[in-house]
Amino acid sequence: MTQTITIIRGDGIGPEIMDATLHVLNALDAKLAYEEADAGLVALEKHGDLLPQGTLDSIRKNRIALKSPLTTPVGEGFSSINVALRRHFDLYANVRPAKSFPNTKTRFPGDVDLITVRENTEGAYLSEGQTVSPDRDVATSSTRITRKGSERIVRYAFELARNTGREKVTAVHKANIIKSTSGLFLSVAREVAADYRDIQFQEMIVDNACMQLVMRPEQFDVLVTTNLFGDIVSDLCAGLVGGLGLAPGANIGTDAAIFEAVHGSAPDIAGKGVANPCALLLGAAQMLDHLGQVDNANRLRAAIIATLEAKDSLTPDLGGTGSTQVFAQAIARRV
C-alpha cells in the first residue's frame, strides 16, 4: 500500500537537500507518494502567506510530512513557522537522536548514542505573555507547564525507551530553583517513572546535565525535558556527533507527524550544490520508522554510514569535495 506524504521543500538549501533525500527514498522503493506543499518565504512569494491553508490541509489529510528548513522573516508573520506547525497539529513530542558517525569531526568518536525527547507545545520557549515597559527598562515573559503536557511527554520517552531497547530515561529539570513550572514537570516525571520499573530513571539538573554530556555522554540513553531546555540540550547533543548537519528531528502528535532537518536554511550556500543532506535523510529514516518501515529505515541509515566510511563523494562540511546530489547518489547506490 502506498503512503502519501506531504513534502515541504522549504527555503535556502531546502530544495537541494529535499531533492537529494527523495532520490534516496525512491532508490529504497519505500512505496511513498509525494504531495508538494509550500511554507516559508517561497509560500509568502507564491501565496502571500508564510503558512497557507492548503499546506495545513495537506498535512492534516496525509498525517505525515517531510520538511526542509524554513525561513521566518524578521518583523512579520509568525514568531516561528515551525512553532506554529507544532502548535497547530499538537505535535507535542520533539524527538532528536544523536549518534556518532564514522569519519566525522568530533571529540567522541563512536561513544554517543542518545535521544533527546523535548516537550514541544508549552513552556518558556513559546515566549508567551511577553511585555516590555514603555521605557524599555523591564521585560517580562510567562511560562506555562501543565500536568497533561508533562505526563504525555515523559510517558512518550519511557515508551520510546521500552520499544527501542533502551535502558534509562533521564529527566532534565531546574526544579531546585524554578520550583513552580520545573518542579511540576519533575513531580510528574517521578509519578510516570513508577509505571516503568523495567526502565532506569534518573533526575538531573539541567546545568549539571550539560556538563555531564560534554564529559561523559555515554552515561545517557534517553533524555526527557521541557521545551526550552530541550532546544538547548538537543543542539548540544548534535555538537557531540559532528553538528547540525547530522541532526534530524521528528515532531510527533496523535494525529500528525512532521520530520525534518533541524538546521537552518543556510542562504549563504543556497544554490551552490554543496549542502549536506544527511540531517534530512536521517529525518526521513525517522519517518520510515514511524510508518512501520523499520527495515527500510535501517537500510537508509546503514547506507549513510557506509558512504561516510568510504569517504567518497562527501560534501565539503564532511571533508570531501562532492556535491549534494553526488553524495545522495553514492548513498542511493548503497541502499
C-alpha positions in Angstrom: 0.0 0.0 0.0 1.4 3.4 -1.0 1.6 6.1 1.7 1.2 9.7 0.6 3.4 12.2 2.5 3.4 16.0 2.3 6.6 17.4 1.0 7.7 20.9 2.0 10.8 21.9 0.1 11.5 25.0 2.2 13.9 27.9 1.7 17.6 28.3 1.0 19.2 24.9 0.7 15.9 23.2 1.4 15.0 22.3 -2.2 18.5 20.9 -2.8 18.5 18.6 0.2 14.9 17.6 -0.4 15.8 16.6 -4.0 18.7 14.5 -2.6 16.5 12.9 0.0 13.7 12.0 -2.4 16.3 10.5 -4.8 17.5 8.1 -2.0 13.9 7.3 -0.8 13.0 6.4 -4.4 16.0 4.1 -4.5 14.7 2.4 -1.4 11.4 1.7 -3.1 9.6 2.6 0.1 6.2 2.9 -1.6 5.8 6.6 -0.9 3.8 9.1 -3.0 4.6 12.8 -2.6 2.2 15.7 -2.4 4.0 19.1 -2.6 3.1 22.0 -0.4 4.6 25.4 0.3 5.7 27.1 3.5 8.2 29.9 4.4 9.5 32.5 2.1 8.5 30.6 -1.1 5.0 30.4 0.2 4.9 34.1 1.0 6.0 34.9 -2.5 3.6 32.5 -4.2 0.6 32.7 -2.0 1.1 35.8 0.2 1.1 33.6 3.3 4.0 32.0 5.2 1.9 29.0 6.1 -1.0 28.7 3.6 -4.2 26.9 4.5 -3.6 24.5 1.6 -0.4 23.3 3.3 -2.2 22.7 6.6 -4.9 20.8 4.8 -2.4 18.6 3.1 -0.6 17.7 6.4 -4.0 17.1 8.1 -5.1 14.8 5.2 -1.8 12.8 4.9 -0.9 12.9 8.6 2.8 12.7 7.6 5.1 15.5 6.3 8.8 15.7 5.4 10.0 19.2 5.8 13.2 21.1 4.7 14.3 24.2 6.7 12.1 27.2 6.6 12.9 30.9 6.9 10.7 33.1 9.1 11.0 36.8 8.0 12.0 39.1 10.9 9.3 41.5 11.9 6.3 39.9 10.3 4.0 36.9 10.5 4.7 34.1 13.0 7.4 34.3 15.6 8.4 30.9 14.1 6.7 28.9 11.4 8.0 25.7 13.0 6.4 26.6 16.3 3.1 27.4 14.5 3.1 24.0 12.9 3.8 22.2 16.2 1.0 24.1 18.0 -1.5 23.8 15.1 -1.2 20.0 15.0 -0.4 19.5 18.7 3.0 17.8 17.8 3.9 17.5 21.4 7.0 15.2 21.1 10.2 16.5 19.6 12.5 13.5 19.1 16.1 14.2 18.3 18.6 11.3 18.2 22.3 12.0 18.4 24.6 9.1 17.3 28.2 9.0 16.4 29.1 8.6 12.8 32.4 7.4 11.2 34.8 9.9 9.8 33.2 13.0 11.4 34.9 15.7 13.3 34.0 15.0 17.0 35.7 14.6 20.3 33.6 11.5 21.0 34.2 9.0 18.1 31.8 6.1 18.5 30.8 6.9 22.0 27.5 8.8 21.6 24.1 7.1 21.1 21.3 9.0 22.8 17.9 10.6 22.2 16.5 13.9 23.5 12.8 13.9 23.9 11.6 17.5 24.2 8.1 18.7 25.1 7.1 20.7 22.1 4.0 22.7 22.7 4.3 24.6 26.0 6.9 26.1 28.3 9.3 29.1 28.2 10.4 28.5 24.6 7.0 29.8 23.3 7.7 33.2 25.0 4.0 33.7 26.0 2.9 36.8 27.8 5.8 38.9 26.5 5.7 42.6 27.6 8.2 45.4 27.6 7.7 48.5 29.7 7.3 51.9 27.9 10.8 53.0 28.9 12.1 49.6 27.8 13.8 49.1 31.2 11.8 46.0 32.1 10.8 43.0 30.0 8.7 40.0 31.1 7.6 36.7 29.7 5.4 34.0 31.2 5.9 30.2 31.3 3.1 27.7 31.3 3.7 24.0 32.2 0.7 21.6 32.6 0.3 18.2 34.2 -1.1 16.9 30.9 1.8 18.2 28.8 4.4 16.9 31.3 2.8 13.5 31.7 2.4 12.7 28.0 6.0 13.7 27.1 7.5 11.7 29.9 5.4 8.8 29.1 6.4 9.1 25.4 10.0 9.0 26.5 9.6 5.8 28.6 7.6 4.1 25.8 10.3 5.1 23.3 12.9 3.6 25.6 11.0 0.4 26.1 10.2 -0.1 22.4 13.7 0.6 21.2 15.5 -1.5 23.9 17.0 1.4 25.8 17.6 1.1 29.5 17.5 4.6 31.1 15.4 7.8 31.0 16.9 11.0 32.5 14.5 13.8 33.4 16.3 17.1 32.9 15.0 20.0 35.0 15.7 23.1 37.1 13.3 22.3 40.0 15.9 23.3 42.6 15.4 27.0 41.5 12.3 27.1 39.3 10.1 25.3 41.8 6.7 26.0 40.2 7.0 25.0 36.5 10.1 22.9 36.5 9.0 21.5 39.9 5.7 20.3 38.4 7.5 18.7 35.5 9.8 16.8 37.8 7.0 15.7 40.1 5.0 14.3 37.2 8.1 12.6 35.8 8.6 10.8 39.1 4.9 9.7 39.0 5.2 8.4 35.5 8.5 6.6 36.2 6.8 4.5 38.8 4.8 2.8 35.9 8.0 1.7 34.2 10.0 -0.3 36.7 11.8 -2.1 33.8 13.5 1.2 32.8 16.1 3.0 35.0 15.0 6.5 36.0 17.4 9.4 36.7 16.9 13.0 37.6 19.5 15.7 36.7 19.5 19.5 37.0 19.9 21.0 33.5 23.3 22.7 34.2 24.8 19.5 35.5 23.3 17.6 32.6 25.1 19.9 30.1 28.4 19.4 31.9 27.9 15.7 32.1 27.0 15.5 28.4 30.3 17.0 27.4 32.3 15.0 29.9 30.7 11.5 29.7 27.9 11.4 27.1 28.0 7.6 27.1 26.2 7.6 30.5 23.0 8.9 28.8 20.3 7.0 26.9 17.0 8.9 26.6 16.8 12.4 28.0 13.3 14.0 28.5 12.8 17.6 29.3 10.8 20.8 28.8 10.7 22.9 25.6 13.4 25.5 26.2 15.8 23.1 27.9 15.2 20.6 25.2 16.0 23.1 22.5 19.4 23.9 24.1 20.3 20.3 25.2 19.4 18.8 21.8 21.7 21.2 20.0 24.5 20.4 22.5 24.0 16.7 21.7 24.2 17.5 18.0 27.6 19.1 18.7 28.8 15.8 20.2 28.3 14.0 17.0 29.6 16.5 14.4 27.0 19.3 14.3 23.6 20.1 13.0 24.4 18.7 9.5 23.9 15.3 11.1 20.9 16.1 13.3 17.4 15.0 12.4 14.2 15.8 14.2 10.7 14.3 14.5 7.7 16.3 15.7 5.1 13.7 16.7 1.5 14.1 17.8 -1.6 11.9 18.0 -3.0 12.9 14.6 0.1 14.0 12.6 3.9 13.9 12.5 6.4 16.2 10.7 10.0 15.0 10.1 12.8 17.4 9.4 16.4 18.5 9.3 16.8 20.7 12.4 19.4 23.0 10.9 18.6 26.3 9.2 18.1 27.2 5.6 21.7 28.4 5.1 21.1 31.0 2.4 24.8 31.7 2.1 25.4 28.4 0.4 22.0 28.0 -1.3 22.2 27.1 -5.0 25.9 26.1 -4.8 25.1 22.4 -4.6 27.3 21.8 -1.6 24.8 21.3 1.2 25.0 18.2 3.3 21.6 16.3 3.1 22.3 13.9 6.0 20.1 15.6 8.5 17.0 15.4 6.3 17.9 11.9 5.2 18.1 10.8 8.9 14.8 12.6 9.4 13.4 10.5 6.6 14.7 7.4 8.4 12.7 8.5 11.5 9.7 8.9 9.2 10.1 5.4 7.9 10.4 4.0 11.5 7.1 5.9 12.3 5.4 4.3 9.2 6.5 0.9 10.4 9.1 0.5 7.6 11.8 -0.3 10.1 13.8 -2.4 7.6 13.9 0.5 5.1 14.9 2.9 7.9 17.8 0.7 8.9 18.9 0.3 5.3 18.9 4.0 4.9 21.0 4.6 8.0 23.4 1.8 7.0 23.9 3.4 3.5 24.7 6.7 5.1 27.2 5.1 7.4 28.8 3.1 4.6 29.2 6.2 2.5 30.8 8.1 5.4 33.1 5.2 6.0 34.1 5.1 2.3 34.8 8.8 2.3 33.7 9.1 -1.3 31.5 11.8 -2.6 31.3 13.6 0.7 30.2 17.2 0.8 32.7 19.9 1.9 31.5 20.2 5.5 32.3 16.5 5.9 35.8 16.9 4.4 35.0 16.0 0.8 34.7 17.7 -2.5 31.4 16.2 -3.6 28.1 17.9 -4.3 24.8 17.4 -2.6 23.5 15.2 -5.5 26.7 13.2 -5.9 26.7 12.4 -2.2 23.0 11.4 -2.4 23.7 9.2 -5.5 26.5 7.5 -3.5 24.1 6.8 -0.7 21.4 5.6 -3.1 23.8 3.1 -4.6 24.3 1.5 -1.2 20.7 1.1 -0.1 
